[in-house]
C-alpha cells in the first residue's frame, strides 16, 4: 500500500525530524528546503509511514498537547528503575526537549492556525526546559562515570495536560 502525503502534512503531524532522518537522508539541506517549499505530494510505503510514526498520529494544531504526549511516551521508554522509582537520565530528557522544535524547520511556512500553535509550543518548550533545570537530581556512579537522573514523575508534574 502506498500513502500519499505532502511535506506540510508531515510537518503538521510533528514527524518532520523522523521523515528527514529516515526518508531524506540522501539529500542535502538545500534540496530538503526545496522539498518543503514545493510541498508536492510524495508517496510513502507502508513501512516508511510506520517507521516515522505516521500511522499512529492524528492531525492537530495543539502542538503543546502533542509535545506532552511525546514526552510521556519518551519517559515510558527511556526511564530506568532506581530504588523502586522511575528516573530518567537528565541529559537524555534535556536533549529530547531541546531537539523537539526541530520538527518544524525554519523554512516551513505554516498557515495562521499552525503558526499560532507553533508559537505556543516554542513558549511552552522554553518554560519546560527552564523547569527541568530546576528539578532535584540524583547522581549514580556506574563504574568510573557519574550519571545525573531526574524523577520521571517530577517531569510529568511539569506538563500541563
C-alpha positions in Angstrom: 0.0 0.0 0.0 1.3 3.5 -0.9 0.4 6.5 1.2 0.3 10.0 -0.4 1.2 12.9 1.8 2.8 16.4 1.4 5.8 17.6 3.4 3.4 20.1 5.1 1.2 17.1 6.2 4.3 15.5 7.8 5.4 18.7 9.5 2.0 19.4 10.9 1.9 16.0 12.5 5.3 16.7 14.2 7.1 14.0 12.3 9.5 16.1 10.2 12.6 15.1 12.1 11.9 11.4 11.6 10.9 11.8 8.0 14.1 13.8 7.3 16.2 11.2 9.1 14.8 8.1 7.5 13.5 9.2 4.1 15.5 12.2 3.1 18.9 11.1 4.4 20.5 11.2 0.9 19.5 14.8 0.3 21.5 17.9 1.4 19.8 20.8 3.3 19.1 22.9 0.2 17.3 20.0 -1.5 15.3 19.4 1.6 14.3 23.0 1.8 13.1 22.9 -1.8 11.0 19.8 -0.9 9.2 21.8 1.8 8.8 24.9 -0.4 7.4 22.9 -3.3 5.1 20.9 -1.0 4.5 18.3 -3.7 2.7 15.1 -2.7 5.1 12.2 -2.0 4.4 8.5 -1.9 5.4 6.7 1.2 5.4 2.9 1.6 3.5 1.5 4.5 6.9 0.6 6.1 8.2 4.2 5.8 5.0 5.5 7.2 5.2 3.1 10.1 8.8 4.0 10.9 8.2 7.7 11.0 5.1 7.3 13.1 2.5 8.5 10.5 0.2 5.5 11.1 -0.4 6.3 14.7 -0.7 10.1 14.8 -3.7 12.3 14.4 -3.5 15.8 13.0 -4.0 18.6 15.4 -2.8 22.2 15.8 -2.5 21.8 19.5 1.2 21.2 19.5 1.6 21.6 23.2 -0.6 18.5 23.7 1.4 16.6 21.1 4.6 17.6 22.9 3.2 16.4 26.3 2.1 13.1 24.7 5.6 12.6 23.1 7.3 13.4 26.4 5.2 10.9 28.3 5.9 8.2 25.6 9.6 9.1 25.9 9.6 8.7 29.7 7.9 5.4 29.4 10.5 4.1 27.0 13.7 5.6 28.5 13.1 5.7 32.2 15.0 3.3 34.5 14.0 1.8 37.8 16.3 3.1 40.6 15.4 2.4 44.2 11.9 1.3 43.2 11.2 4.7 41.4 11.3 5.7 37.8 14.2 8.0 36.8 15.4 9.3 33.5 18.9 10.4 32.6 18.9 14.2 32.8 21.0 14.7 29.6 18.6 12.4 27.7 15.4 14.3 28.6 17.2 17.6 28.1 18.3 16.7 24.6 14.8 15.4 23.8 13.2 18.7 24.8 15.8 20.8 23.1 15.5 19.0 19.8 11.7 18.8 19.8 11.4 22.1 17.9 13.4 20.5 15.0 10.1 19.0 14.0 9.3 22.5 12.5 12.1 23.5 10.1 12.8 27.3 9.9 11.9 27.3 6.2 8.4 25.9 6.8 5.7 28.5 6.2 2.6 27.5 8.2 -0.8 28.9 7.9 -2.1 31.2 10.6 -3.6 28.3 12.7 -0.5 26.3 12.7 1.7 29.3 13.2 -0.2 30.1 16.4 0.2 26.5 17.6 3.9 26.5 16.9 4.4 29.9 18.7 2.6 28.5 21.8 4.8 25.4 21.6 8.0 27.4 21.4 7.0 29.3 24.6 5.9 26.1 26.3 9.1 24.3 25.5 11.2 27.2 26.8 9.3 27.0 30.1 9.7 23.3 30.3 13.4 23.5 29.7 13.8 26.0 32.5 11.7 24.0 34.9 13.6 20.8 34.1 16.9 22.5 35.0 15.4 23.4 38.4 14.3 19.9 39.3 16.1 17.9 42.1 18.6 15.4 40.7 20.2 12.3 41.9 23.7 11.1 40.9 24.5 7.5 40.4 28.0 6.1 39.9 28.4 3.4 37.4 32.0 2.1 37.2 34.1 5.2 36.5 31.3 7.5 35.4 28.7 9.6 37.3 25.2 9.9 35.8 22.6 12.5 36.8 19.0 11.5 36.9 15.6 13.2 37.3 12.5 11.7 38.7 10.1 10.8 35.8 7.1 11.7 37.9 8.5 15.2 38.6 8.8 15.7 34.9 5.2 14.6 34.4 4.1 17.1 37.0 5.7 19.9 34.9 3.4 19.1 32.0 0.1 20.9 31.8 -2.2 18.4 30.3 
